[in-house]
Amino acid sequence: MKSNILVSYLTYVTDNNRERRQSIFNETFSAFQNLKNDDSLVLFSIDNNSSSDIKNKLKNANTFDYYLHLKENFIDISLLYYTVKLADELNIKYLFYCYDDFLFYDFDFGKDCISFLDNNPDVHNIRMPYYSYDNREYFDSSKTSKSINPDAIRHYNQPDNRKELDFTGPIVENNHTFYKCNWHYTSRPTLWRTSYFKTIFEDLEKIPVMQNFEGYAMNYFYNKNLNSSVLDKGVAKTYVQSERMETGGFGHFNQVYIDKKHLDRNYKDLVFNKERK
């Protein structure tokens, strides 16, 4: 198995949302392109049927090793499902999914993350968004509003038990510092062991989306004894609030399920970029 990281980048900019998302995409994609200089990363563009000018910009930038530009919007599942599908197919040991509303500021994390996971086989994933261990209250959504810090999140083991987080560390790998912890699953940008993450889709034929997938995944990985970690300082920060809050709130996608066979049929549109150097 190749000790590389498949990094996927999900885009969704259309004529209907262009006014609020075009400038965000422009800035986050400009930053994302710096990752092409890291030879430990394999870059994967996934697009949820954006306008043709966006798809052309992604292709013409010659940033990505692979493209999957879809003809319909599979919401967040296109990112999660196709990332692990390609990583598994390419025999790549690690995967890292992210979105076009996260702004990268660290472009040299790949090799240190690989070393950390190689040296700590008990850890299944690394949370990658902006975070500070020494200033945890600022990143705890029960103590700091998301309107103040969009990267503030829930700090407990599992929604059902609300158990406090236990951190172990620091663990230093070259220029980066990690902490092991018992954090629950999140669909926010996360780096995973491919062999561990892929199991969640094996018994699902109809896949829930957004917060319903997160709820399912929290319970699934909790029962699989998920061991998490966090990269202190992170690599990317939230640019804007979640898209789900702009499209009807947390109940908007409650009845939405995506057929895995339909996802597999669309995988035929995958393109390998032979020109990427």
TORDREN-781452 format. One record per residue (C-alpha): x, y, z. Coordinates in steps of 0.5 Angstrom, whole numbers, padded with zeros to 4 digits, always signed. Each point is the difference from the previous one (the first is absolute). Layout:
// TORDREN-781452
XYZ/...
//
This chain:
// TORDREN-781452
+0000+0000+0000/+0003+0007-0002/+0001+0004+0006/-0003+0007-0003/-0006+0004+0001/-0006+0001-0005/-0002+0007+0001/-0007+0001-0003/-0003+0007-0001/-0008+0001-0001/-0002+0005-0004/-0008+0003-0001/+0000+0007-0003/-0006+0001-0005/-0004+0006-0003/-0005-0001+0006/+0005+0001+0006/+0006+0004-0004/-0001+0006+0003/+0001-0003+0007/+0005-0005-0002/+0004+0002-0006/+0005+0004+0004/+0001-0005+0006/+0002-0005-0006/+0005+0005-0003/+0003+0001+0006/+0000-0007+0003/+0002-0003-0007/+0006+0004+0000/+0003-0002+0006/-0002-0007-0001/+0004+0000-0006/+0007+0001+0004/-0001-0008+0002/+0002-0002-0007/+0007+0001+0003/+0000-0005+0005/+0002-0007-0003/-0003-0004+0005/-0007+0002-0002/-0005-0002-0006/-0005+0005-0001/-0007-0001-0002/-0005+0005-0003/-0008-0002+0002/-0005+0004-0003/-0007+0000+0001/-0003+0003-0007/+0003+0007+0001/-0001+0005-0006/+0005-0002-0006/+0005+0006+0002/+0001-0003+0007/+0002-0007-0003/+0004+0003-0006/+0004+0004+0005/+0001-0006+0005/+0003-0004-0006/+0004+0005-0004/+0004+0002+0007/+0003-0007-0001/+0000-0001+0008/-0004-0006+0000/+0003-0008-0001/-0008-0002-0001/-0006+0003-0002/-0007-0002+0002/-0005+0005-0003/-0007-0002+0001/-0006+0002-0004/-0005+0000+0007/+0001+0002+0007/+0002-0005+0005/+0001+0005+0006/+0005-0002+0004/+0000-0008-0001/+0003+0001-0007/+0006+0003+0004/+0000-0006+0005/-0002-0006-0004/+0005+0002-0006/+0006+0002+0004/+0000-0007+0003/-0002-0004-0006/+0006+0003-0004/+0005+0000+0006/-0002-0008+0001/+0001-0001-0008/+0006+0003+0000/+0003-0003+0006/+0001+0006+0004/+0001+0000+0007/-0003+0006+0002/-0005+0005-0002/-0002+0007+0002/-0007+0003-0003/-0001+0008+0000/-0005+0005-0003/+0000+0006-0004/-0002+0005+0007/+0007-0002+0003/+0006+0004+0000/+0007-0003+0000/+0005+0003+0003/+0005-0006+0002/+0003-0003-0007/+0005-0004+0003/-0004-0005+0005/+0000-0007-0004/+0007-0003+0002/-0001+0001+0007/-0007-0002+0000/+0002-0007-0003/+0006+0000+0005/-0005+0001+0006/-0005-0005-0003/+0005-0005-0002/+0003+0000+0007/-0006+0000+0004/-0004-0006-0003/-0006+0001+0005/-0002+0006-0003/-0005+0000-0005/-0001+0007-0002/+0003+0008+0000/-0005+0006+0001/+0003+0005-0005/-0004+0006+0001/+0003+0007+0004/+0001-0002+0007/+0004+0002+0006/+0001-0005+0006/+0002+0005+0005/-0006+0004-0002/-0005-0005+0000/-0006+0004+0003/+0001+0005-0006/-0002-0007-0005/-0005-0002+0005/-0007+0001-0003/-0003+0000+0007/+0004+0006+0002/+0002+0004-0006/-0006+0001-0005/+0001-0002-0007/-0001+0007-0002/+0006+0002+0003/+0004-0006-0002/-0003-0004-0006/+0005-0006+0002/-0003+0000+0007/-0002-0008+0001/-0003-0004+0005/+0005-0003+0005/-0003-0007+0002/+0001-0007-0001/-0007-0002-0003/-0006+0004+0000/-0004-0005+0004/+0005+0000+0006/+0003+0007+0000/+0006-0003+0003/+0006+0005+0000/+0006-0001-0005/+0006-0003+0003/+0006+0003-0004/+0007-0004+0000/+0006+0004-0002/+0004+0004-0003/+0003-0005-0005/+0004+0004-0005/+0002-0002-0007/+0005+0005-0003/-0004+0006+0000/-0006-0002+0002/-0004-0002+0007/-0005-0005+0001/-0005-0002+0005/-0003-0006+0001/-0007+0000+0002/-0007-0003+0001/-0004+0004-0005/-0006-0002-0004/-0001+0000-0007/+0000+0006-0004/-0001+0002-0008/+0004+0006+0001/+0007-0001-0003/+0003-0006+0002/+0006-0005-0001/-0002-0007+0000/+0003-0007-0001/-0003-0002-0006/-0001-0007+0002/-0003+0002+0007/-0005+0005-0004/-0002-0004-0005/-0004-0005+0004/-0006+0005+0001/-0002-0001-0007/+0000-0007+0000/-0007-0002+0003/-0003+0007-0003/-0004-0001-0006/-0004+0007+0001/+0004+0005+0003/-0002+0006+0004/+0003+0007-0001/+0002+0006+0004/-0001+0000+0008/-0004-0007-0001/+0006-0003-0003/+0004+0003+0006/-0005-0003+0005/+0001-0007-0003/+0007+0000-0001/+0001+0003+0008/-0003-0007+0002/+0003-0004-0005/+0007+0002+0002/-0001+0000+0007/-0002-0007+0000/+0006-0001-0004/+0004+0003+0006/+0003+0006-0004/+0006+0003+0002/+0001+0007-0002/+0005+0005+0000/+0001+0008-0002/+0005+0004-0003/+0002+0006+0004/-0001+0006-0004/-0003-0004-0005/+0001+0002-0008/-0007+0003-0002/-0005+0005+0003/-0007+0000-0001/-0002+0006-0005/-0007+0000+0001/-0006-0003+0003/-0002-0007-0002/-0004+0000-0006/-0005-0004+0003/-0002+0006+0004/-0001+0004-0006/-0005-0005-0003/-0005-0001+0005/+0003-0002+0006/+0002-0007+0004/-0007-0003-0002/+0001+0002-0008/+0003-0007-0002/-0004-0005+0005/-0003-0004-0006/+0006+0000-0004/+0003-0006-0002/+0005-0002-0006/+0000-0007-0003/+0007-0003+0000/-0001-0003-0006/-0001+0007-0004/+0006+0002+0003/+0004-0005-0003/-0003+0001-0006/+0002+0007+0000/+0007-0002+0002/+0002-0002-0008/+0001+0008-0001/+0006-0001+0004/+0006+0003-0004/+0007-0001+0001/+0004+0007-0001/+0007-0003-0004/+0002+0007-0001/+0001+0001+0008/+0007+0001+0002/
//
